[in-house]
Amino acid sequence: MQRTHIPGILAMAAIVVASNILVQFLILDGLLTWGAFTYPFAFLVTDVMNRLYGPTAARRVILAGFIAGILCSLIGTQIMLQGDGYTYAAVALRVAVGSALAFLVAQLVDVAVFDRLRQGNWWRAPLVSSIIGSALDTAIFFTVGFAQVITIFGENADAEISWAWEAVPFMTVGPAVPLWVSLAVADWGVKLALVLVALLPFRALTGKKSARPA
């Protein structure tokens, strides 16, 4: 690992840890958490590292974020909370697995797409790779974490997240759908907005620099 990679590794770890903490705080009638506004910047860190130092450096940063996420999940599964007469883990098993899998797959796909597009206009690689990566992240996380069609985790794990199966109005105003569907759409909307916002710091941090061979 080179010293130049350390800022990216620290930034990625900080974003993952902060997002795991902020996800506990609900907003907008429970459709979103504050973590939804910090986590998407993980794609910014990956793309900046990819532009400046190449895909190998970006993958090292992803590994650091993956390890930080695993540690947060392991800690969260051991923290027991109480509410509505129930005792439950701060991080459910399915949520922990879905989070780790979504992060790893989405970030690695982001790196691959970015690398294919790096020779185009400066904005194309980070925009397209982040849109694809964030879509995968949302789809994998919410499907593995909450979808009823996933039954491999067992009854106890399903019971931990069964609250997300409740039929409620879509985005609080539409036809009745499982709650997790509305959560996924709201999460995806935030990611899309922040993909556009992140283009500004990406340009400021990378300028016209090209990646070093890796």
N, C-alpha and C positions, 0 to 999 in steps of 0.2 A: 504494500500500500504506500502511495506517495503522499507527501505532506499536502500537496495541492488537493488531494481528495478529502482531507479531514473536514473542511468546512461543510462540504456536501453531506458527508456521513453524519455529522453532528446535526445539521439542519433537518435531515430526514428523520433521524431518531427523535428530535424534539417535536416535529410535527406529528409523528405517530403517537408518542406518549401524550402530548397535549390533546389530540383527538380522542384517545381512549378515555381521558378524564372528562372532557367536555361533552362526550356522548351521553353522559349521565344527566345532562340538563336539557329538559324539553322546552320547546317554544312553539308558537303557532298551533295551539291546541294539540300538541303532541305530534304534529306532522314532521317536525324537524328537531334536531338537537343542535347545540352550538358546535358540536364536533363536525357537522356537515359543512361548516364554513372554514375549517382549518385543514381537514384531510385532503381536499382537492389540490392543495399546494404541494403535496408530495409529487405530483406530476410535473410541477414547475421545477422542483429540485432535480428530478431525474432528467428532464430535458436540458436544463442548463449544464449539468455534468456531461451529458451526451454531446452537446454542442462544443463544449470547451475541451473535453478530454477523451471523448470517444465512448463507444458502447461498453467496453470492458469496465471503465471507471463507473459508468452509470449502473452497471449490474452490481458492482461492489457496494454502491450506495443503497441499492434495493435490498441487498442481503442484510445490511445494517438495519434498515427499516423493518424487514421481516423478523429479524431476531428481536428487535425492540417490541414489535407487536405481539410476538409469541410470549415474551416475558410479561407484558401487560395482561394478556389473556390468562396466563397461568395464575397471576396474582388475583385477577378479578374473579376467577372461578372459586377461589378460596375465601373470598370476602362474602359473608352472608348478610343479607339485608332483611328487614321485616317491614311488611306493609299489608293492609287489608286482611290481617289475620294469618298471613302466610310468611314463611321464611324461604328465601330464595337467594341463589348466587348472583352477585353483581354482574357477572358475565356468564350467560348460558352456554352450554357446550356447543350447540349448533351455531350460535353467534360467533364463538371463538374460532371454530373451524371455518365457517364461511368468511370471516374477516381475513384470516391468514391466507386462505386459498385465493380469494378475490384480489388481495393486495399483490401476491406473487405473480399470478397470471396476468393481471392487468398491467402491472409495471413492466414485466418482461415483454409483453406485446407492444407496449408504448415504445420501448427501446428499439425493437425490431422495425416498427413502422417509421419511427423518426429516422433511423439509419438509412432506410430506403429513400426517404424524401429529403435528406439533408442538403442536396445540391440545388434545390429549388429556391423560390422566394423565402426570405428569412422566416416568415410567419407560417408557411405551409406545414413544415415538419412538426413544430410544436402544436399547432392547431389540430391537425388531422390525427396525430398520434394521441393527443390528450383526449379528444372526443371519443376515439375508438377505445382507448384504455379505460376511460371513466365509464363508458357504457358497459364494458365487460365487468368492471368492478361492481357496479350497481346490480347487474343481472346475476352475477355469481353470488354476491353476498346475500341478497334477499332471497334468492332461490334456495341456496343451501341453508341459510339461516332460518327461513320462515315458511317456505312453501309446503303445503300439505302433501304434495306428491312425493316428497322426499321422506322415506320411512326407514332408512338404514340405521338411524341413530338410536332407535328404540323408544318405547313409550315414555320413559322418564324424561329423556331429552326433549321429546315432542311436547310433553306437558309443560316444560319450562317456557316454551314460546307459544303455547296455544292461544294466548291472549291476542296474538297477531292474526288469528283466523276469524275473529269476530267480523261479521258482515256490517259494514258501516257505509254511509254515503261517500262515494268517490271524491276525494279531496274536500270532504265535508259538504259538498253540494250536489254531487252526481248520483247515479244509481248505486245500489248497494254492491259492494265488492269486499273481499277480505281486507282488513286493515293494512296488512303488509304491502298490498299493491299500491295503495295511496302513499305509504311511506317511501316506497321505491321510486315512484314518479316524482315526489317532492325532492327526494335526494338527487335524482338525475337532473332535475331542473336547476338546482343549486350548482351542481358540477358543471353544467353547460355554461352558466353565467360566469363562473369563476375561471373556466378555460379562457374565455375572452378577456377577462380582467388580467389574467396572468401573462398575456402577451406583452403587456407594458413592462413589467419587471424583467421578463425574459429578454426583451430587446435591450433594456438598460444594462443587464448583467453580462450579456454576450456581445453586444455591438455587432461588428461585422466579422468576428473571429470564426474561423473554421476549426473543426475538431482535429486534434492530433491523431495520427495513426494509432490504432489500438487493435 
